[in-house]
Amino acid sequence: MPAFTHRLATETDIPAIAALMDRAIAALQAGYLSPDEIAASRLSMGLDTQLIADRTYFLIEQAGVLAGCGGWSFRATLFGGDASAVARDVRLLDPAHDAARIRAMYTNPDFIRRGVGRQMLALCEDAARSAGFKRLEMMATLAGEPLYRACGYEEIERVARMAPTGPPVPGVRMGKTLG
C-alpha cells in the first residue's frame, strides 16, 4: 500500500475538502449523535477558508486520494466554518500567552483507524510549536474525543450546544501543552 503524503491545502482543494467533510460528518458522527443532532452539527462545522489563506491547513493523501484534512490556527476562532452559524474571531493570538487552535479535523471514512488523525495532529502540533506556541486547544466532537485523549489532549469543559440554533449538539473543549 502506498505511503501517506501531506501538503498544504490550496483554494483549488476546497471542493474535495467539502466533499470529505460531508462524508465524515454523516458517517463518523452516527455512533455518537442522533440524525437530528448530526444535521444540527453542520451549523457549527465545516471549513474556515481563512486556514487555507493562512497556510495552516493540511491534506493527507494516499495515491492521490484525500484521506484526511485538518489544520491549526494562530487566530482566536476555536471552531466553525465559513457557512456555520458560529461567529468567527480573526484576532491574532499571542504565542507567549495564548493557545493555538486545532481546527477542522476530518478523516475520510474509508481511512479511519489507519493513523491519519494522529499524523494530522502531529503536523499541526509541529507547525504550532515552530510558530512559538506552547499550548493547543480545540473543540472536539464526541467522535473525535477518543483520538484526542489518546494523543494527550485533556478535557477543559463539556459544551452542551455548539451552534446557536437547532437541537443541542455536544462538544468537548480540549487542550494540550506542547513538550
C-alpha positions as a Markdown table, in Angstrom:
| # | Residue | x | y | z |
|---|---|---|---|---|
| 1 | Met | 0.0 | 0.0 | 0.0 |
| 2 | Pro | 1.4 | 3.4 | -0.9 |
| 3 | Ala | 2.5 | 5.7 | 1.9 |
| 4 | Phe | 0.6 | 8.7 | 3.1 |
| 5 | Thr | 1.8 | 12.1 | 1.9 |
| 6 | His | 0.9 | 15.5 | 3.1 |
| 7 | Arg | 0.8 | 19.0 | 1.8 |
| 8 | Leu | -0.8 | 22.4 | 2.5 |
| 9 | Ala | -4.3 | 22.9 | 1.0 |
| 10 | Thr | -4.9 | 25.5 | -1.7 |
| 11 | Glu | -8.2 | 27.1 | -2.8 |
| 12 | Thr | -8.4 | 24.5 | -5.7 |
| 13 | Asp | -8.8 | 21.8 | -3.0 |
| 14 | Ile | -11.9 | 23.3 | -1.5 |
| 15 | Pro | -14.5 | 21.2 | -3.4 |
| 16 | Ala | -12.7 | 17.9 | -2.4 |
| 17 | Ile | -12.4 | 19.1 | 1.2 |
| 18 | Ala | -16.1 | 20.0 | 1.4 |
| 19 | Ala | -17.0 | 16.5 | 0.0 |
| 20 | Leu | -14.7 | 14.8 | 2.5 |
| 21 | Met | -16.2 | 16.8 | 5.4 |
| 22 | Asp | -19.7 | 16.0 | 4.3 |
| 23 | Arg | -19.0 | 12.2 | 4.2 |
| 24 | Ala | -17.1 | 12.3 | 7.5 |
| 25 | Ile | -19.8 | 14.2 | 9.4 |
| 26 | Ala | -22.5 | 11.8 | 8.1 |
| 27 | Ala | -20.6 | 8.6 | 8.7 |
| 28 | Leu | -18.4 | 9.2 | 11.7 |
| 29 | Gln | -20.8 | 11.1 | 14.0 |
| 30 | Ala | -23.5 | 8.4 | 13.6 |
| 31 | Gly | -22.3 | 6.4 | 16.6 |
| 32 | Tyr | -22.4 | 9.5 | 18.8 |
| 33 | Leu | -25.3 | 11.7 | 17.7 |
| 34 | Ser | -28.9 | 11.3 | 16.6 |
| 35 | Pro | -29.8 | 12.1 | 13.0 |
| 36 | Asp | -31.2 | 15.5 | 14.1 |
| 37 | Glu | -28.0 | 16.2 | 16.1 |
| 38 | Ile | -25.9 | 15.3 | 13.0 |
| 39 | Ala | -28.0 | 17.7 | 10.9 |
| 40 | Ala | -27.6 | 20.4 | 13.5 |
| 41 | Ser | -23.9 | 19.8 | 13.9 |
| 42 | Arg | -23.4 | 21.1 | 10.3 |
| 43 | Leu | -24.4 | 24.5 | 11.7 |
| 44 | Ser | -21.1 | 24.6 | 13.7 |
| 45 | Met | -18.8 | 22.5 | 11.5 |
| 46 | Gly | -17.1 | 23.0 | 8.1 |
| 47 | Leu | -14.1 | 24.6 | 6.5 |
| 48 | Asp | -12.9 | 28.0 | 7.5 |
| 49 | Thr | -11.1 | 29.1 | 4.4 |
| 50 | Gln | -9.1 | 31.6 | 6.5 |
| 51 | Leu | -7.0 | 28.5 | 7.4 |
| 52 | Ile | -6.1 | 27.9 | 3.7 |
| 53 | Ala | -5.3 | 31.6 | 3.3 |
| 54 | Asp | -3.1 | 31.5 | 6.4 |
| 55 | Arg | -1.3 | 28.4 | 5.0 |
| 56 | Thr | -2.1 | 26.4 | 8.2 |
| 57 | Tyr | -4.5 | 23.7 | 6.7 |
| 58 | Phe | -3.1 | 20.3 | 5.7 |
| 59 | Leu | -4.2 | 17.5 | 3.5 |
| 60 | Ile | -3.1 | 13.9 | 3.9 |
| 61 | Glu | -3.4 | 11.8 | 0.7 |
| 62 | Gln | -2.6 | 8.2 | -0.4 |
| 63 | Ala | -2.1 | 7.6 | -4.0 |
| 64 | Gly | -4.0 | 10.8 | -4.9 |
| 65 | Val | -7.0 | 10.0 | -2.7 |
| 66 | Leu | -7.8 | 12.5 | 0.1 |
| 67 | Ala | -7.5 | 10.6 | 3.3 |
| 68 | Gly | -7.9 | 13.5 | 5.8 |
| 69 | Cys | -7.7 | 17.2 | 6.3 |
| 70 | Gly | -7.1 | 19.5 | 9.3 |
| 71 | Gly | -5.2 | 22.4 | 10.5 |
| 72 | Trp | -4.1 | 24.7 | 13.2 |
| 73 | Ser | -4.6 | 28.4 | 13.7 |
| 74 | Phe | -2.9 | 31.4 | 15.2 |
| 75 | Arg | -6.3 | 33.2 | 15.2 |
| 76 | Ala | -8.9 | 33.3 | 18.1 |
| 77 | Thr | -11.7 | 31.3 | 16.5 |
| 78 | Leu | -12.0 | 28.0 | 18.3 |
| 79 | Phe | -14.2 | 26.3 | 15.7 |
| 80 | Gly | -16.7 | 26.8 | 12.9 |
| 81 | Gly | -16.5 | 27.2 | 9.2 |
| 82 | Asp | -17.3 | 29.8 | 6.5 |
| 83 | Ala | -21.0 | 28.9 | 6.4 |
| 84 | Ser | -21.5 | 28.0 | 10.0 |
| 85 | Ala | -23.8 | 29.8 | 12.5 |
| 86 | Val | -20.8 | 30.2 | 14.9 |
| 87 | Ala | -19.2 | 33.6 | 14.9 |
| 88 | Arg | -15.5 | 33.7 | 13.9 |
| 89 | Asp | -12.9 | 35.8 | 15.6 |
| 90 | Val | -9.9 | 36.6 | 13.4 |
| 91 | Arg | -7.8 | 38.3 | 16.1 |
| 92 | Leu | -4.2 | 37.1 | 16.2 |
| 93 | Leu | -3.2 | 35.0 | 19.2 |
| 94 | Asp | 0.0 | 35.8 | 21.1 |
| 95 | Pro | 2.1 | 32.6 | 21.4 |
| 96 | Ala | 3.5 | 33.8 | 24.7 |
| 97 | His | 0.1 | 33.8 | 26.3 |
| 98 | Asp | -2.5 | 32.1 | 24.1 |
| 99 | Ala | -3.1 | 28.6 | 22.9 |
| 100 | Ala | -3.1 | 27.9 | 19.2 |
| 101 | Arg | -6.2 | 26.2 | 17.8 |
| 102 | Ile | -6.6 | 22.8 | 16.2 |
| 103 | Arg | -9.3 | 23.3 | 13.6 |
| 104 | Ala | -11.5 | 21.4 | 11.1 |
| 105 | Met | -10.1 | 17.9 | 11.5 |
| 106 | Tyr | -11.8 | 15.3 | 9.3 |
| 107 | Thr | -10.9 | 11.8 | 8.2 |
| 108 | Asn | -12.2 | 10.1 | 5.1 |
| 109 | Pro | -14.4 | 7.3 | 6.4 |
| 110 | Asp | -12.5 | 4.9 | 4.1 |
| 111 | Phe | -9.3 | 5.7 | 6.1 |
| 112 | Ile | -10.3 | 5.5 | 9.7 |
| 113 | Arg | -8.1 | 3.6 | 12.1 |
| 114 | Arg | -5.1 | 4.0 | 9.8 |
| 115 | Gly | -3.2 | 6.8 | 11.6 |
| 116 | Val | -4.5 | 9.7 | 9.6 |
| 117 | Gly | -5.8 | 11.6 | 12.6 |
| 118 | Arg | -2.5 | 11.1 | 14.6 |
| 119 | Gln | -0.4 | 12.2 | 11.6 |
| 120 | Met | -2.6 | 15.3 | 11.1 |
| 121 | Leu | -2.3 | 16.2 | 14.8 |
| 122 | Ala | 1.5 | 15.7 | 14.7 |
| 123 | Leu | 1.7 | 18.0 | 11.6 |
| 124 | Cys | -0.4 | 20.7 | 13.3 |
| 125 | Glu | 1.5 | 20.4 | 16.7 |
| 126 | Asp | 4.9 | 20.7 | 15.0 |
| 127 | Ala | 3.8 | 23.8 | 13.0 |
| 128 | Ala | 2.3 | 25.5 | 16.0 |
| 129 | Arg | 5.4 | 24.7 | 18.1 |
| 130 | Ser | 7.6 | 26.2 | 15.3 |
| 131 | Ala | 5.4 | 29.3 | 15.4 |
| 132 | Gly | 6.3 | 29.7 | 19.1 |
| 133 | Phe | 3.1 | 28.3 | 20.7 |
| 134 | Lys | 3.4 | 26.2 | 23.8 |
| 135 | Arg | -0.2 | 25.1 | 24.1 |
| 136 | Leu | -3.1 | 24.0 | 21.8 |
| 137 | Glu | -6.9 | 24.0 | 22.3 |
| 138 | Met | -9.7 | 22.6 | 20.2 |
| 139 | Met | -13.5 | 22.0 | 20.2 |
| 140 | Ala | -13.7 | 18.2 | 19.8 |
| 141 | Thr | -16.7 | 16.3 | 18.6 |
| 142 | Leu | -17.7 | 13.3 | 20.7 |
| 143 | Ala | -16.5 | 11.1 | 17.8 |
| 144 | Gly | -13.1 | 12.8 | 17.9 |
| 145 | Glu | -12.6 | 12.8 | 21.6 |
| 146 | Pro | -11.1 | 9.3 | 22.0 |
| 147 | Leu | -8.4 | 10.1 | 19.4 |
| 148 | Tyr | -7.5 | 13.4 | 21.1 |
| 149 | Arg | -7.4 | 11.8 | 24.5 |
| 150 | Ala | -5.1 | 9.1 | 23.2 |
| 151 | Cys | -2.8 | 11.9 | 21.8 |
| 152 | Gly | -2.5 | 13.7 | 25.1 |
| 153 | Tyr | -5.4 | 16.2 | 25.0 |
| 154 | Glu | -7.3 | 16.8 | 28.2 |
| 155 | Glu | -10.9 | 18.0 | 28.7 |
| 156 | Ile | -11.2 | 21.6 | 29.6 |
| 157 | Glu | -15.0 | 21.7 | 29.5 |
| 158 | Arg | -18.1 | 19.9 | 28.1 |
| 159 | Val | -20.3 | 22.1 | 25.9 |
| 160 | Ala | -23.9 | 21.2 | 25.5 |
| 161 | Arg | -24.6 | 23.4 | 22.5 |
| 162 | Met | -22.0 | 24.1 | 19.8 |
| 163 | Ala | -24.4 | 26.1 | 17.5 |
| 164 | Pro | -26.9 | 28.8 | 18.5 |
| 165 | Thr | -29.8 | 27.2 | 16.6 |
| 166 | Gly | -31.2 | 23.7 | 16.1 |
| 167 | Pro | -31.0 | 20.8 | 18.6 |
| 168 | Pro | -28.2 | 20.9 | 21.1 |
| 169 | Val | -25.0 | 19.3 | 19.8 |
| 170 | Pro | -22.5 | 18.4 | 22.5 |
| 171 | Gly | -18.8 | 19.1 | 22.2 |
| 172 | Val | -15.7 | 18.9 | 24.3 |
| 173 | Arg | -13.2 | 21.8 | 24.6 |
| 174 | Met | -9.8 | 20.1 | 25.0 |
| 175 | Gly | -6.2 | 21.3 | 25.4 |
| 176 | Lys | -2.7 | 20.1 | 25.4 |
| 177 | Thr | 0.7 | 21.6 | 26.5 |
| 178 | Leu | 3.3 | 21.1 | 23.9 |
| 179 | Gly | 6.5 | 19.4 | 25.1 |
